[in-house]
Amino acid sequence: METIGMVELDNLIARGPPVETASLDGLEDGVWQRVQQAQVRTRERSLRFAALGIAAAIGGVAGGVTAPTVETGRSELSIFSPRMAATPLGIRSTLG
């Protein structure tokens, strides 16, 4: 394997396209803008979670207050209930 001497390497580098130096102008402003965007996203996320929690609490309270009371009285269809199917035939006639 043949090695390239320093003179040849310098010539190869000189023939290549010029490397553009990155400008640092505006770098700090860009960083602070991204920091502010991250802070705004964090505040928005916190606000959404708080609104969701408040909505869930209001819904739970409103649902509990306005829930109709369930009457557990006997209905005409109670003869077809699983409890009635499990009772012996002699007792069914007395229960109705």
N, C-alpha and C positions, 0 to 999 in steps of 0.2 A: 504494500500500500504506500502510495506516495504522499508525502506531507507537503503542505503549502507553506512557503516561506512568508515572512512578515511583509516583504515588499509586494509579493503577489496578492496577499490578503488586503493590504492597503489599496492596491489598484482595484480589486474587486469591490471594495466598499465605496471607493470614489466613483466607480461606474454606475453604482446603484442609484435609484431615485432618491432625491433629498428627503430626509426625514423631517416632517413638519413637527415643530415643537408645539406642544399643547399649551394653550394660553390659560393662565390661572385667573384671568379677569372674570369677575362675576361668579367665581366658584363659591365664595362665602355666602353671597346672596342666594345662590341656588340651594345651598345646604340649609339655610335658615327657612327658605320657602318650603322645603320638604319637611322640616321639623314642624312648621306651623300646620301643614296639611295633615300630618300624623296626629297632632294634637286635636285638630278639628274632627277628624274621623273618630278619635277616642271619645270626645265629648258627645258626638252624635250617637255613637253606639250606647253610651251610658244613658242618654236621654231616651233612646228607643226602649231599652230595658226597663227604665223607670215607668214609661208610659204603658208598656205591656203589663207590668206589675199592677199599676193603678187600675187599668181596665179589667184585669182578672179579679182584683179585689171588689171593684164595683159590681161586676157581673155575678160574683159569688154572693154578695150581700143582697143584690136585687133578686137573684134567683131564689135565695133562701126566704126572703120576705114575701115574695109573691107566689111561692109554690102552693098549689092547691092541696088541701088535706085529702088524703086518700081514705075513703071509707072501706072498711074490711067486712062489711055485712054480708050475709048470705045472699047469693043471687040464685036465679032460677036454673042456672047452668052448673050449680055446684054438684049436681049428681054425676057430672062427667069429670070431676076432678080426680087427680091421682090418689088423693086421700080416700075418696069414696070407693075407688076401684080396689083398694087394699083392704077394705073392711069386709067382714064375713057377710054372706047373703042374708042371714037371719037378722042382723042388725040393720041392714039397708032398708028393709021394709018399715022399720020403726022410725028411721031417720027421715024418710020421705024421699 
